[in-house]
């Protein structure tokens, strides 16, 4: 269990250090430890010496005007980073910690000295963020009365250039600005706010703080455990900034677009990759490259996200829907009953990261001369029989928006077939790149100037993000697999909730989300009630609303692709018992892939296990 990390915030002179020390003394029996924001680490002689020098500069010469504000801001940031990693981090391994103005006080100071939010995020990504923050709100006039005559120039408003002389007014203005900024943050982030009257005894204030902190200790982990995306790192920001100076738009594949495509093809294990604006655009390019059109039929899963099938319906291809197996994927046993003389292809989706039975589906397609297409939007790290998904199909598409590998927004089509690659290029690009990369002896090279009339290529900034993500892919996969294993072990033996994994011994999970199965026959409540209880306890789980049985959507029952949109066909509901059974028992949660999320993971895991055990019939 991760120890709570508590911070007292407030402007200069609010009593943070005195109150942090006093509350730690009053809660000594709870193992609460006070760490001074000026405390020097003892982790090694080198770190101790370095922090001593930093402290000497900050607190003994920080009023010097010989160096500009930017120097002092970076010096403060260096101390903040060292303190977080070498003082707070080791202390939290032993128990709960309260620090006097450690985190957001520094943020306010740096923001006041001109740092952007991006600068701050890069700095704060290096250290553990507080689990609970309490703002001590004291009026600047009260602080002036307490500290007049002992104030240093930095506290008087040295960084506020509006005053030729420093004194009471500069102090009041400077401190009020900091207090307003912290109050706005407190209201936005849901901190506790403790107003400290001028005449209140410090012991009375400490007693009020003790009751708040005891409640935090009783919860044991942070209530702020929600999944956040994107995960920004200094390396990712550097990659995007570098690309902004390199190129915002590439007309061919010799820049970052080509670099990303080659890296993605290597990642999947295919010969070619084509980067597009979205996974849906990739599926549309797949339909065009396969030459599917009106009169043709494709077999698709009845249970999937609708974009698996909508690009084909848009082009007038008739979509025939196959029921789902126990993992929510296209059931190979449903394929023979859907085969007609017009069937040209089968498309599968590896739902929620669980790979399809590509052995059986691939055999069916080969025996019947059908194209095999893969929607790998959920399955960047999935394998079937030790083979990466995305390499079974004639073409495959990966989504790269809020997925395990991201470009912000985007998609990638992969294939080993050079003709399919060239036709996919024509679907989303034109002119320079197509002239360079499509051989002139190919009949479709006549369309190089115009492409097929569309433009759906990736952005250069998205490609730069993708390259950064691919470089970190091994770490992302390792962390997500480790977390998935932790949940599986913690749920072992529970009859109500189990983890959705690939069929045992046959495949590896794709690591998009954490899929979970709910057995209502073993529970004292419904799945909807169970998920509501998890969410009410601050956990992040949901029953998917964007996926379902898509076979009954009117788009797939239009008699003509040019049929007016005002004419909505009447649809008789289909019967897909496998899909319906899966939907009725499936819910999901996020799957973290980055450092710094341990508190969230622990809260998510402990909440799920506690409630799963509580509802066993």
N, C-alpha and C positions, 0 to 999 in steps of 0.2 A: 504494500500500500504506500503510495507516494505521500510524503509529509506535506501538510499545508504550508504555503508560502504567503505570509501576510505582510502588507506594507501600510504604514501610516503616511499619508500625504498631507501637504499643507504648505502655505507660503513660509518664508523666513520668519522665525520667531513664533511659530504656532505651537511650539512645545512638543514637537515630534519625538526628539531624542529622549527627553525626560519621561514622556508618557510611554514610549516603547520600552524603556528600561523598567519602569514601574509596573507595567502590565505583565512583563516577563517575570518579574519577582512574584507578583500576585498569583501567577499561573505556573509557578515552578513545578508544582505537583503534576501538571499536565505535560511536563517536559518541554515547555515553550522556551525558546532561546532568543535573546535579543542580540542582533548584530548591528553595530554602529556602521553607518554608511562610510565612515572614515577608517574602518577596521582594515588592517593589513594582513594579508594571507601568510600562513606559515607552512604552505605546502612544499616549499623548497627554498634553499638559501637564495637562489637567483630571483625567484618571484618576490620573496620578502624584500630583497635589496631594491628591486625595480619599483615596487609599490611604495617603499619608503621615499624614493626619489620623487615619484609622482605626487605623493602626499605633501612633501616639502614644497614643491612648486605650487600646488593648488592652494594650500592653506597658509602658506607663508609669503608667497609672492604673487598671489592671484590678483592683487590690486594694481599691479604695474601697468602703466600705459605705454611701455616701450614696445610691446607687441600687440597686434590687433586682436579683435574679438575672435577671429577665425582660429587663431592659435590656441586661445584658451578653450574654445569650444571643442577642438580636437583633443586637447589635454584632458578635459572633463570626460569625453567619450572614452578615452583610453583607460581612465580610472574605472569608469562604469563597467567596461568590458572585463577588466582584470578582477574587479570586485565580484561581479556576477559569477565568473567561472571559477575563481580560486578561493572565494570566501563563502558566498551563498550556496553554491553547488555542493561542496563537501558537507556543509552544515545540514542541508536538507536530507542528506543520506542518513543522518542520525536522528532527526526529529523535526517538529514544526519550528518555524523561524518567523520572527517579526523584525522588520527593518524600518528604520526611521527615514522615510523619504527617499527610498532607494531608486525607484523606477520612474514614476511619472513626474517627480520633481525634476529629475534630469531631463526628461522629455520636454517639460515646460521651459526649462532654461535654454536648451538647445534651440527649440522653436523660437524663443524670444531673441535668439542671436542669429536667426536667419536660416536655420536648417529646414529643409523641406521634409515632407512626410516620407518621401522615398529615402532620404538620408537617415531618418529616424528608424524606419523599418529595417534597413540594412544593419544598423547597429543593434537593434533589439532582437534580431533574428539569432544573434550569437549567444544569448543568455536565456535562462528560464524566466518566463513571465510570471508575475504574481498570480496566485489563485484568488486572493481576496484583497480589496483595497478599501481603506477607510480614510475619508477626507476630513481632516480637522480644519474647521472653518472659523477663523478668528479675524476680526476686522483689522485692517492695516493700522488704524489709529490706536487700537489696543496694543498692537505690536510695537508701534512707535513709542508709546508710553513705557513699555517694558524695556526697550533696548536703546533708547536715546542716549547718546554718549558712548555707546559700545559698538555702534554699527560700522561695518567696513564699507568702502566705496562700492563693492559689488552688490551689497544689500541695499545701498542707497539708490541704485539705478545707474551704475557706471555705464551700462550698455544702452541706456536711453539717451540719445544725443540731443534731446529737446531742451536740456538744461545746461546753461553755462556753468552753474554752480550746483553742487550736490547738497541736498538738505532735506527738510521735512517733506516738501511738496514732491520732490523727485522720488523719495521713498514711498509715499502714499500712492502715487500714480503707478510706479513700477510694481509694487506689491499687489495693488488692486487688479492690474492687468493679469498678473500671474494667477491670482485667486479666481478671477472670472474665467480664465482659460481652464483651470482645473475643475471648477464647478460645472462648466459645460461638459467636460469629459466625464465627470462623475455621473451626471444625469444621463448621458448617452450610454455609458458602460454599465450602469446599475450599481455603482459603488454605494456603500453606506456613507452618509454625511453626518458628522457630529459637530454641531455648533457649540463653540466654547465661549461662554459669556466672560466678560472682563472680570467679574467679581467671583467666578467660580473657583473653588479650591481645587488644586491639582489632583488630590486624592478622590474627590467627587467625580472629576472627569475620568480618571483611571478606572473607577468602579463601573462607569457606564461603558467604557471600552471593553472591560473584562467580560461583560455579558454578551457583547457582540462576538468577541473572539472565541469564547467558549462554544458558541453555536457553530462557528466555523470548524473548530476542533472536533465537535461531535459528528459533523458530517464526514470528516476524515479526508475527503477529496473535494476538489473544486466543483461547485455547481455549474461553472461555465465550461461545459464539456462538449459543446457543439462542434461539429466538423466545419472547417473553414477551407475555402478554396479561392484563389490559387495559393500555392505555397511559394512565397517569394524568397529568393536567396540573393546574396550579393553577386554570385556567378551568373544567375539568370538576368539580373538587371544589367550587369556589365555586357552580357551577350547582346541584349536588346539595344543598349546605347551604342555599342560598337557597330551594330548593323544599321542604326539610324544614320551614322556617319558614312557607312559604306554604300548603302543603297536602300531606298524605300520602295523601289519597283524594279524588278528584273524582267527583261524582255526575252531572255533565253535561259538555258540551263547551266550557264557557265559560272553563275554566282552561287548565292546561298541556297537557292531553290534546288539546283542540281546537287549540291553538297548534302542537303537534307534527304533528297530522294535516294541517293546512293547509300547514305547511312541507314535509312529506314529499310531498304531492301536487304542490307546486310543483317539488320536486326531480325527481320522475319525469316530470312534465308531464301529469298527469291532473286531472280535475275534483275527485275525491273521494279521501279516504283514511280508513280505519278502523283504529285501533291495537288490537292484540290481544295476548294473553299469550305467544304463540309463533307461528312460521310455520306449524306444524301446526294450531294453532287457526284461523289465517287460512284454511288450505286447507279445514278443516271448515266454516267460515262460507261459503266459496266454494261448496261442495257444496250447502249448505242454501239459499243465495241463488239458485243456479241451478235449484233445484227438482228436483234429481236424487234418485231413490229406487229402491226395488226394482223390477226389470223394465227399468230403463234400463241403458245401457252407455256407458262412456267409454274412449277409446283413450289409453293412457299409455305413456311410454318404458319398455322392459324394463330398461334400465340407468339407475338413478337412486338417490337415497336413498329408502328405503321410504315416508317420510311424504308423498311426492308423490301416492301412490295410496291409502295406508291409510285416510284419512278417507272416501273414496268407498266402499271396501269395507265400512267400519264401518256405513255407511248402507244397505248391501245393493245398491249399484250394482255391476254386473259390470264388472270392469276387463279390457280386452283390451290386450295388450302388443305394442308395435311395436319392431322391431330398431333398432340404433343405426347412425349413419353414421360416417364416419372421424373425426369430432370427438367421438364419444361421445354425440351428441344424437339425438333421435328422427329417424329417416330418413323423409323425406316419401314416398319410393317405397314404403314399407311400408303406408301408410295405405289405399289402395284395397282391398287384400286383407283388411282388418279391418273394413270398413264393413258394417253390417247395418241392418235396418229399426229396430232398437232403439238405434242409436248416437245419442247426444244431444250429445256434446262430445268435444273433443280437449284434453288437457293436455300441455304441454311443460315440460321443465326445461333451462335453459341451463347445462349441466354444466360445473362448474369455471370458469365465467365465459365460456366460449365460446358466443356466441349461436347459437341454432338458425336454420335457413333459414326465417325467418318469411314470406318471399315465397311460397314453395311451400306451406307449411303453411296460411297465411292464405287462399290461393286455394282450397285443398281444402275448408276449412271453409265459406267463403262459397258455393261451388258446391253443397255438400251440406246447407246450412242448419244447420250445427253451431255450438255455442258454442266459442269458442277461449279457453282458460284458460292462464295462464302461471305457472309456479313460478320465480320470479326470486331464489331464496335465494342463489345463487352470483353474481348478475349485477347488482349495484347500479349499476355504471358501464358496462354493456354497451350497445352500439348495433348495430343491423342496418340497413344501407342508410341511415345517418345518422339513424335513428329510435331513440329510447331503448326498450330492451326494457321490458316492463311496460305499454306503450301500444298493443301490437298486439291484446291479448286483450280479451274482454268484461269479464273480471276478471283481476287478477294479484295475487300474494302475494310479499312480500319477507320473508325472515327477518332479524331484527336481533339475533341473539346474537353469536357470535364471527365477525362478518362485517365487510365494509369500512365499513359504517355500523352502529353498534351502539346498542342500548338496554340492554345487559347481557343480558337475556332479552326476547324479544318478537317480534312480527311485524306486518306492515302489509298490509292488503288495499287495493288501489287500483282505481278504475273511473271511467268517465265516465257510467255509467248510474245515475240517482238511485234507481231502484227497487232495484237490486242493493245500493246503499249502505245503504238503509233496512233491507233484509232481513238484511244483514250485521250492522247494529247490533242488530237483534232477536236475532240468534244469540248475541251475547256481552254484551248490556246489557239494561237493563230500567228501568221506572219513569221517573224524572225526565227523563233524556236522551231516551228514546224518545218521551215525551209532547211534548217540546219540538221534536223534529226530524223526526218522521214526520207528514205532513199528515193531518188527521182524515178527509179524504175518501178515503183509501186503505183498502182492505179489511183490510190487515194492521195498521192502526193499532189494531184491537181487541185486539191482543196487546201493546200498549205497556206495560201495568203489569207483566206477567210476562216479557216477551220470549218466547223459545222454551224457556225453562226452564233456560238455562245462563248462566254468568257467566265470560267469558274476556277481559275488557278489560285493557288495559295498566295498569301502575302509574304514578303520577305521577312517581316518581323515575326510572323508565325513560324516560318522555317527556322529562324534563329532560335526561337523558343524550343522548337522541336529538337534541334541539334543539342541544346543544353540538356534537355530531358533524356535523350538517347545516351548521352555520356554518363548520366546518372542511373541508367536503367538497371544495372546489376544491384545497386543499393536499394532502389525502389522495390524491385522484386523480392530481395532478401527480407526487407523489413515487412512487407505485406504478407509474405508467406509465414514469417514468424508470428505475426499477430493472428493470422488465420488459425495457425496451429494452437495458439494459446486459447482461443475461443473454443476450438474443437475439444481440447483436453478438459476445459472447464465445464463443458456441457455434456461430457461423456456420461452415459447412463441416465440422463434426464429423459423421461418418456414424452415430454411435451415439446421441447424445442431441440432441434438438431441443425447442424450446419449443412448447407448445400455444397457438396463437393463433386468432383468428377467420379464416375463409377470406379470403385476401388480397384487399384492395380492397373487401370487402363489409361488414365490421363491426369493432367495437372490443371488446377483452377487458373482462370485467366486474370484474377485479381482486380476486377473492376469494382465490385461492391461485395459486401458480406451478405450472401443469401442465406435465409433461415427458413426452416420448415416447422410448421405448427400442427401438432396432432390434437385436434379438438376432442377426440374421444378419450384422451388421457388427462384433459384439463377441466378445471372447474369454471372456466370462463371461455368466451369466444376469442378468436384471434384479434378482432377489432378492439375488444375490451382490453386484451393483454397489451397491445401496442399503445393504447391510450394510457395505460398505467405506466409503461416505460417512459413515455414522453412527459407525463406529469411529474416524473421523478428526475427530469432533466436530461434524459438520454435521447439519442437521435436515431429513431427507427421509424419506418413508415411502410404502409401497404402501397405498392406502386399504383399510380393512377394513369401513367402515360403508356402502359403496356396492357394488353388484354387480347381477347379474341377479336382480331381485326377483320375476319372474313365477312362480317355483316355490315361493314362500312359501305355506304352507297357508291363510293368511287370505284369499287371493284365489281359493280353490277351495272355499269353504264353499257349500253348497247353499241355506242359509238364514241370514240375519244373526242369527237367534236360535238357531241350532244350538248345542248345548252345547259348551263349550270343551274338554270331555274327549273329544269326538269329533274326531279329527284326520284330515282327508281324505287319502287316498293320492294323491300327485301324480306324474304322469309328467313327467319333466324336458323342458322345451321346448328348442328349438334356436334360438339367436340368434347366428349367426356374427359379425355386425358388432359386437355388444356384447362377445362373447368375445374377439375380436381386439383391441378397444380396451383391455379390462381387462388383457390379457396384455402390453400394451406401455406402460401408463401408471403413472407415479409422480408425486409432488408434493412441494413444499416451501412454506414460508410466504412471503408477500409482504408486506414491511414497508411501512408507510405513514406513519411518524412520524420526526421528527428524533431523533438520539441512538442510532440503530441501525447506524451506518456500519461499526463493527468487525464486527458480526454479518453484515451484508450482504457485506462484503469476504471474510470467512472462508467464507461459504456459496458465493460465486461462485468463489473461487480453488480451493476443494476440489472443487467440481463439475467445473470445467474440467480440472483436473489429472487427476482420475480418468477423465473422459470421454476424454481424449487417451490415457491409459495403456491403455485396454481396446480400442482400435481394432484390429480383426483385420488 
